[in-house]
Amino acid sequence: MAKLQLLRDAGFTADSSQPAIWIERNRRQAFSENIISDHDVSWLTERLAEKVPEPEFWFYFRDLSDNPLRKCKMVLSRLKMAAVLPVIRTGSRREGVTHSN
């Protein structure tokens, strides 16, 4: 799959979280597998080109759990990056147009 290869080429590795997420520490980005499957390669390429502000770590999810911030903080703790600010970004596809916030 081209999207997963794009992530691997950018240095991302799969995390054993459920649902699975792809993480890259230096870029300070994480993508859930479901958001990756929802979007095309151009959407992912655009997200990979974004510059994450220094104190932040961006998490891209389609579906949010009851306490998504807690899950993000747990991931950052495992990465020994607990001092970084988790920012949850969702992505949705409506009528062929992709939105990311």
N, C-alpha and C positions, 0 to 999 in steps of 0.2 A: 504494500500500500504506500503510495507516494507521500501521504501526510505523515505517517509514522517514520518514514525514511528522512523526511525533512526535519522532524524533531530530533532524530538520532544524529543527523549531520550537524544540528545546532547545539549538540552536547546534552540533550535531554535524556534522562533515564526514567524507566517506569518505576513507580513507587508501589509498594504492596498494599496501599490503602484500598479500602472498598467504599465507593467505587474507585477503580484504579485511576491514578493521575500520573502525568508526566511532569518531571521537575528538572529545572536547571538552576543551580545555586547562583552562578555568576550573573546570569541574566535576571535573576530574581523573578522568575515566572513559573507558574504551574498550570497545566491544562487537564481537565477531567477528560476521560476517554469519551464520554457522551457528548461533550461539546465539540471534540475533534471530529466525531462521526457526523455531527449535525452540519458542519460547514465544509466549504471546499478549500482547495489548496491556496487560492488567492486570499481568503479570509485569514488563514493561518499565517501566511507570509506577511500580511499586514500587521498582525499581532506580534510576530517575531521581530518586526522592524521597529516597534514602539520602544521608546527609551523609558525604562522604569526609574522614577526618581530615587535617589540614593537611599533614603530611609525606608523605602517601601518594598514589598514583595507582592506581586500581583497574582491572584488566583482566578482562573477563568472556569466557571461552572455553568452548566445548563440548569440543573436542578439544585436547589439549596435545601439542606437539611434543616431541622428545627433550630440548630445552633451552629451555623456555618463558620462563624468566627472562632468558635472553640476548636473545630476541626483544623482550621488553618493554623491556629496557634500550636496545636499538637504537632503538625507537620514541621513548623518552624523550630519547635523545640527539638524534634528528632534530628534536624539539620544543624543543630547548635547555633541557631539564628534567632533566638527568642527575643532579642532586642529590636528586630526588624518589624515594621508596621505592616500587618497583613491587610491588603486591599482586595475585596471581592468584586470581581467584574463578571457580569453575566452576559451571555450572548444569545440572542434569539433570532430566529429566521421567520419573517412574516411576508407572505405573498412574494417570495423570491428576492426580498431585500433583507440584507443582513444588518442587524443593529448590534452595537457593542457599547456598553456603558461602563 
